[in-house]
């Protein structure tokens, strides 16, 4: 694992996060139907510790109780391989979690669960424990309806809920998978498969707890970008916790 602090400290921080998950962003829900647990893997093709986490995310992508996303950061590009899916925006999102989760470092592979806790993305036992803790946690876990309509339009519907402050409604465009022959850096000579590769994250609205419906044109929101699928996340602007999620596939083979 590429890190700036010891594995022992990371494990301790992760254990604390799992233990305190119910205290972060806990508010009464307005819907009994539970959204999938959102898993954001911060990864890099330039990190030798990441391929095992990338492969595990591919396994998680086959499950219906989670919504995995692979978010590539750019701070390992200097090693010699420029990750084609990395961006400053992705790194900024990870750093925002660093502040929200009160950690003092970023690392890869980091898996952020529902915006409320984080574990090492290749630690299967820790990941499974975190998923189960997220399912059992109190708070808002809204199942968001996301539907593709004719003419390249999409419609998003967020059910009502009592929330502690406003939340952003985010559209996350992703590809099902990409296979890359890495030719330099720590993974030079390796073939890496990345799953649910995030290509763009755009804010499309705001949620204040009342039922919210948004219709928009894919092309206007995501110009010059095609994607296999789109996730919609409702994320607290106060804590960073994911309050709701939904998914739609544009490519029928991706379902």
C-alpha positions as a Markdown table, in Angstrom:
| # | Residue | x | y | z |
|---|---|---|---|---|
| 1 | Unk | 0.0 | 0.0 | 0.0 |
| 2 | Unk | 1.3 | 3.4 | -0.9 |
| 3 | Unk | 1.0 | 5.6 | 2.1 |
| 4 | Unk | 2.3 | 8.5 | 4.2 |
| 5 | Unk | 1.5 | 6.9 | 7.6 |
| 6 | Unk | 2.0 | 3.4 | 8.9 |
| 7 | Unk | -0.4 | 0.5 | 8.3 |
| 8 | Unk | -1.0 | 0.2 | 12.0 |
| 9 | Unk | -2.2 | 3.8 | 12.2 |
| 10 | Unk | -4.4 | 3.4 | 9.2 |
| 11 | Unk | -5.9 | 0.2 | 10.7 |
| 12 | Unk | -6.6 | 2.0 | 14.0 |
| 13 | Unk | -8.2 | 4.9 | 12.2 |
| 14 | Unk | -10.4 | 2.6 | 10.1 |
| 15 | Unk | -11.4 | 0.6 | 13.2 |
| 16 | Unk | -12.5 | 3.9 | 14.9 |
| 17 | Unk | -14.4 | 4.9 | 11.8 |
| 18 | Unk | -16.3 | 1.6 | 11.8 |
| 19 | Unk | -17.1 | 1.9 | 15.5 |
| 20 | Unk | -18.4 | 5.5 | 15.1 |
| 21 | Unk | -20.2 | 5.2 | 11.8 |
| 22 | Unk | -23.7 | 5.7 | 13.4 |
| 23 | Unk | -22.6 | 9.0 | 14.8 |
| 24 | Unk | -21.6 | 10.6 | 11.5 |
| 25 | Unk | -24.5 | 12.2 | 9.6 |
| 26 | Unk | -27.2 | 10.3 | 11.5 |
| 27 | Unk | -30.7 | 11.6 | 10.8 |
| 28 | Unk | -34.1 | 10.1 | 10.4 |
| 29 | Unk | -34.9 | 8.7 | 7.1 |
| 30 | Unk | -37.9 | 9.3 | 5.0 |
| 31 | Unk | -37.8 | 6.1 | 3.0 |
| 32 | Unk | -37.5 | 2.5 | 4.2 |
| 33 | Unk | -36.0 | 1.2 | 0.9 |
| 34 | Unk | -32.2 | 1.1 | 1.4 |
| 35 | Unk | -29.8 | 2.4 | -1.3 |
| 36 | Unk | -26.8 | 0.3 | -2.2 |
| 37 | Unk | -23.7 | 1.0 | -0.1 |
| 38 | Unk | -21.5 | 3.3 | -2.1 |
| 39 | Unk | -17.8 | 2.2 | -2.4 |
| 40 | Unk | -15.3 | 4.8 | -3.8 |
| 41 | Unk | -11.9 | 3.2 | -4.5 |
| 42 | Unk | -9.2 | 5.8 | -4.8 |
| 43 | Unk | -6.6 | 4.1 | -6.9 |
| 44 | Unk | -3.8 | 4.6 | -9.4 |
| 45 | Unk | -2.2 | 2.6 | -12.2 |
| 46 | Unk | 1.1 | 4.0 | -10.9 |
| 47 | Unk | 0.8 | 2.3 | -7.5 |
| 48 | Unk | 2.1 | -1.2 | -7.1 |
| 49 | Unk | -0.3 | -1.8 | -4.2 |
| 50 | Unk | -3.4 | -1.0 | -6.2 |
| 51 | Unk | -4.0 | -3.9 | -8.7 |
| 52 | Unk | -5.2 | -6.3 | -6.0 |
| 53 | Unk | -7.8 | -3.7 | -4.8 |
| 54 | Unk | -8.7 | -3.1 | -8.4 |
| 55 | Unk | -9.4 | -6.8 | -9.0 |
| 56 | Unk | -11.4 | -7.0 | -5.7 |
| 57 | Unk | -13.5 | -4.0 | -6.8 |
| 58 | Unk | -14.4 | -6.0 | -10.0 |
| 59 | Unk | -15.7 | -8.8 | -7.8 |
| 60 | Unk | -17.8 | -6.3 | -5.7 |
| 61 | Unk | -19.2 | -4.9 | -8.9 |
| 62 | Unk | -21.1 | -8.2 | -9.4 |
| 63 | Unk | -23.1 | -7.7 | -6.2 |
| 64 | Unk | -26.4 | -5.9 | -5.9 |
| 65 | Unk | -26.0 | -4.5 | -2.4 |
| 66 | Unk | -23.1 | -2.2 | -3.2 |
| 67 | Unk | -22.3 | 0.5 | -5.8 |
| 68 | Unk | -18.6 | 0.4 | -6.5 |
| 69 | Unk | -16.7 | 3.2 | -8.2 |
| 70 | Unk | -13.1 | 3.4 | -9.2 |
| 71 | Unk | -11.7 | 7.0 | -8.8 |
| 72 | Unk | -8.2 | 7.4 | -10.2 |
| 73 | Unk | -5.9 | 10.0 | -8.5 |
| 74 | Unk | -3.0 | 11.8 | -10.2 |
| 75 | Unk | -0.4 | 12.2 | -7.4 |
| 76 | Unk | 1.5 | 9.0 | -8.4 |
| 77 | Unk | 1.9 | 10.1 | -12.1 |
| 78 | Unk | 5.3 | 11.5 | -11.3 |
| 79 | Unk | 6.8 | 8.0 | -10.8 |
| 80 | Unk | 6.8 | 7.4 | -14.5 |
| 81 | Unk | 3.4 | 6.2 | -15.7 |
| 82 | Unk | 0.6 | 8.7 | -16.3 |
| 83 | Unk | -2.7 | 7.1 | -15.4 |
| 84 | Unk | -5.0 | 7.9 | -18.3 |
| 85 | Unk | -8.1 | 8.0 | -16.0 |
| 86 | Unk | -6.5 | 10.1 | -13.2 |
| 87 | Unk | -7.4 | 13.8 | -12.7 |
| 88 | Unk | -6.9 | 16.6 | -10.3 |
| 89 | Unk | -10.6 | 16.6 | -9.6 |
| 90 | Unk | -10.5 | 13.0 | -8.4 |
| 91 | Unk | -7.5 | 13.8 | -6.2 |
| 92 | Unk | -9.4 | 16.8 | -4.8 |
| 93 | Unk | -12.4 | 14.6 | -4.0 |
| 94 | Unk | -10.1 | 12.3 | -2.0 |
| 95 | Unk | -8.6 | 15.2 | -0.2 |
| 96 | Unk | -12.1 | 16.5 | 0.7 |
| 97 | Unk | -12.7 | 13.1 | 2.3 |
| 98 | Unk | -9.4 | 13.4 | 4.2 |
| 99 | Unk | -10.8 | 16.6 | 5.8 |
| 100 | Unk | -14.3 | 15.2 | 6.4 |
| 101 | Unk | -13.0 | 12.0 | 7.9 |
| 102 | Unk | -10.4 | 13.9 | 9.9 |
| 103 | Unk | -7.4 | 12.0 | 8.7 |
| 104 | Unk | -4.0 | 13.7 | 8.0 |
| 105 | Unk | -3.0 | 11.8 | 4.8 |
| 106 | Unk | -4.2 | 10.4 | 1.5 |
| 107 | Unk | -3.2 | 7.0 | 0.3 |
| 108 | Unk | -3.9 | 4.3 | -2.3 |
| 109 | Unk | -5.7 | 2.0 | -2.4 |
| 110 | Unk | -8.2 | 3.8 | -0.2 |
| 111 | Unk | -11.9 | 2.6 | -0.1 |
| 112 | Unk | -14.4 | 5.2 | 1.2 |
| 113 | Unk | -17.7 | 3.6 | 2.3 |
| 114 | Unk | -20.8 | 5.7 | 2.0 |
| 115 | Unk | -18.7 | 8.8 | 2.6 |
| 116 | Unk | -18.6 | 7.9 | 6.3 |
| 117 | Unk | -15.6 | 5.7 | 6.8 |
| 118 | Unk | -12.5 | 4.4 | 5.0 |
| 119 | Unk | -10.4 | 1.2 | 4.9 |
| 120 | Unk | -7.5 | -0.2 | 2.9 |
| 121 | Unk | -9.1 | -1.2 | -0.4 |
| 122 | Unk | -7.3 | -4.5 | -0.7 |
| 123 | Unk | -8.1 | -5.6 | 2.9 |
| 124 | Unk | -11.1 | -7.9 | 2.1 |
| 125 | Unk | -12.0 | -8.6 | 5.8 |
| 126 | Unk | -12.0 | -4.9 | 6.6 |
| 127 | Unk | -14.0 | -4.0 | 3.5 |
| 128 | Unk | -16.6 | -6.7 | 4.2 |
| 129 | Unk | -16.9 | -5.5 | 7.9 |
| 130 | Unk | -17.3 | -1.9 | 6.7 |
| 131 | Unk | -20.0 | -2.8 | 4.3 |
| 132 | Unk | -22.0 | -4.7 | 7.0 |
| 133 | Unk | -21.5 | -1.8 | 9.3 |
| 134 | Unk | -22.8 | 0.6 | 6.7 |
| 135 | Unk | -25.9 | -1.5 | 6.1 |
| 136 | Unk | -26.6 | -1.6 | 9.9 |
| 137 | Unk | -26.0 | 2.2 | 10.4 |
| 138 | Unk | -28.7 | 4.6 | 11.3 |
| 139 | Unk | -29.3 | 7.6 | 9.1 |
| 140 | Unk | -30.5 | 8.4 | 5.6 |
| 141 | Unk | -29.9 | 5.9 | 2.9 |
| 142 | Unk | -32.3 | 6.9 | 0.1 |
| 143 | Unk | -32.7 | 4.8 | -3.0 |
| 144 | Unk | -32.6 | 7.3 | -5.9 |
| 145 | Unk | -34.5 | 6.6 | -9.1 |
| 146 | Unk | -32.4 | 7.1 | -12.2 |
| 147 | Unk | -34.0 | 6.5 | -15.6 |
| 148 | Unk | -32.8 | 7.1 | -19.1 |
| 149 | Unk | -35.5 | 8.4 | -21.4 |
| 150 | Unk | -35.8 | 8.9 | -25.2 |
| 151 | Unk | -33.6 | 11.5 | -26.9 |
| 152 | Unk | -30.7 | 11.1 | -24.5 |
| 153 | Unk | -32.5 | 12.6 | -21.5 |
| 154 | Unk | -32.3 | 11.3 | -18.0 |
| 155 | Unk | -34.6 | 11.8 | -15.0 |
| 156 | Unk | -33.6 | 11.6 | -11.4 |
| 157 | Unk | -36.0 | 11.4 | -8.5 |
| 158 | Unk | -34.9 | 11.7 | -4.9 |
| 159 | Unk | -37.6 | 10.7 | -2.2 |
| 160 | Unk | -38.2 | 13.0 | 0.8 |
| 161 | Unk | -36.2 | 12.7 | 4.0 |
| 162 | Unk | -35.4 | 14.6 | 7.1 |
| 163 | Unk | -31.7 | 15.7 | 6.7 |
| 164 | Unk | -29.3 | 17.8 | 8.7 |
| 165 | Unk | -28.5 | 20.5 | 6.1 |
| 166 | Unk | -28.5 | 20.6 | 2.3 |
| 167 | Unk | -27.0 | 17.9 | 0.1 |
| 168 | Unk | -25.5 | 18.0 | -3.4 |
| 169 | Unk | -27.0 | 15.8 | -6.1 |
| 170 | Unk | -24.0 | 14.4 | -8.1 |
| 171 | Unk | -24.0 | 12.7 | -11.5 |
| 172 | Unk | -21.1 | 10.2 | -11.8 |
| 173 | Unk | -20.4 | 8.9 | -15.3 |
| 174 | Unk | -18.3 | 5.7 | -15.4 |
| 175 | Unk | -17.2 | 3.0 | -17.8 |
| 176 | Unk | -17.7 | -0.7 | -17.0 |
| 177 | Unk | -14.1 | -1.6 | -17.3 |
| 178 | Unk | -10.8 | -0.7 | -19.0 |
| 179 | Unk | -7.8 | -3.0 | -19.6 |
| 180 | Unk | -4.4 | -1.2 | -19.8 |
| 181 | Unk | -0.9 | -2.4 | -20.6 |
| 182 | Unk | 1.2 | -0.4 | -18.2 |
| 183 | Unk | 4.6 | 0.5 | -19.8 |
| 184 | Unk | 6.4 | 2.4 | -17.1 |
| 185 | Unk | 6.5 | 3.0 | -13.3 |
| 186 | Unk | 5.9 | 0.6 | -10.5 |
| 187 | Unk | 3.5 | -1.6 | -12.5 |
| 188 | Unk | 5.6 | -1.6 | -15.7 |
| 189 | Unk | 4.9 | -4.7 | -17.8 |
| 190 | Unk | 1.6 | -5.5 | -16.1 |
| 191 | Unk | -1.8 | -5.7 | -17.6 |
| 192 | Unk | -4.3 | -4.0 | -15.3 |
| 193 | Unk | -8.0 | -4.2 | -15.4 |
| 194 | Unk | -9.9 | -1.4 | -13.8 |
| 195 | Unk | -13.7 | -1.7 | -13.1 |
| 196 | Unk | -16.4 | 1.0 | -12.9 |
| 197 | Unk | -13.9 | 3.7 | -13.9 |
| 198 | Unk | -15.2 | 7.1 | -13.1 |
| 199 | Unk | -14.8 | 9.6 | -16.0 |
| 200 | Unk | -16.6 | 12.6 | -14.6 |
| 201 | Unk | -18.5 | 13.9 | -11.6 |
| 202 | Unk | -20.9 | 16.7 | -12.0 |
| 203 | Unk | -23.2 | 18.5 | -9.6 |
| 204 | Unk | -26.7 | 18.5 | -11.1 |
| 205 | Unk | -28.8 | 19.8 | -8.3 |
| 206 | Unk | -29.4 | 20.3 | -4.6 |
| 207 | Unk | -31.5 | 18.3 | -2.1 |
| 208 | Unk | -33.1 | 20.0 | 0.9 |
| 209 | Unk | -35.2 | 17.1 | 2.1 |
| 210 | Unk | -38.2 | 17.6 | 0.0 |
| 211 | Unk | -39.0 | 15.2 | -2.9 |
| 212 | Unk | -36.8 | 16.4 | -5.8 |
| 213 | Unk | -37.0 | 15.5 | -9.5 |
| 214 | Unk | -34.5 | 16.6 | -12.1 |
| 215 | Unk | -34.6 | 16.0 | -15.8 |
| 216 | Unk | -31.7 | 16.9 | -18.0 |
| 217 | Unk | -30.0 | 16.2 | -21.3 |
| 218 | Unk | -26.9 | 13.9 | -21.0 |
| 219 | Unk | -25.0 | 15.8 | -23.7 |
| 220 | Unk | -25.4 | 19.1 | -22.1 |
| 221 | Unk | -24.2 | 17.8 | -18.7 |
| 222 | Unk | -21.5 | 15.5 | -20.0 |
| 223 | Unk | -20.3 | 17.0 | -23.3 |
| 224 | Unk | -17.9 | 15.0 | -25.4 |
| 225 | Unk | -18.1 | 12.1 | -23.1 |
| 226 | Unk | -19.7 | 8.7 | -23.5 |
| 227 | Unk | -20.2 | 6.4 | -20.5 |
| 228 | Unk | -21.5 | 2.9 | -19.9 |
| 229 | Unk | -23.4 | 3.9 | -16.8 |
| 230 | Unk | -24.3 | 6.8 | -14.5 |
| 231 | Unk | -24.6 | 6.8 | -10.8 |
| 232 | Unk | -26.4 | 9.5 | -8.9 |
| 233 | Unk | -25.2 | 10.3 | -5.4 |
| 234 | Unk | -26.9 | 12.5 | -2.8 |
| 235 | Unk | -24.0 | 13.8 | -0.6 |
| 236 | Unk | -24.3 | 15.9 | 2.5 |
| 237 | Unk | -22.6 | 19.2 | 2.1 |
| 238 | Unk | -22.0 | 19.3 | 5.8 |
| 239 | Unk | -20.4 | 15.9 | 6.6 |
| 240 | Unk | -19.6 | 14.4 | 3.2 |
| 241 | Unk | -21.8 | 11.4 | 4.0 |
| 242 | Unk | -23.6 | 9.7 | 1.1 |
| 243 | Unk | -27.4 | 10.0 | 1.9 |
| 244 | Unk | -28.7 | 8.4 | -1.2 |
| 245 | Unk | -27.6 | 6.6 | -4.4 |
| 246 | Unk | -29.0 | 5.2 | -7.7 |
| 247 | Unk | -27.7 | 3.8 | -10.9 |
| 248 | Unk | -28.7 | 3.6 | -14.6 |
| 249 | Unk | -26.9 | 1.8 | -17.4 |
| 250 | Unk | -26.7 | 3.5 | -20.8 |
| 251 | Unk | -25.0 | 0.4 | -22.3 |
| 252 | Unk | -27.4 | -2.5 | -21.9 |
| 253 | Unk | -24.5 | -4.9 | -21.6 |
| 254 | Unk | -23.5 | -3.2 | -18.4 |
| 255 | Unk | -26.5 | -4.2 | -16.3 |
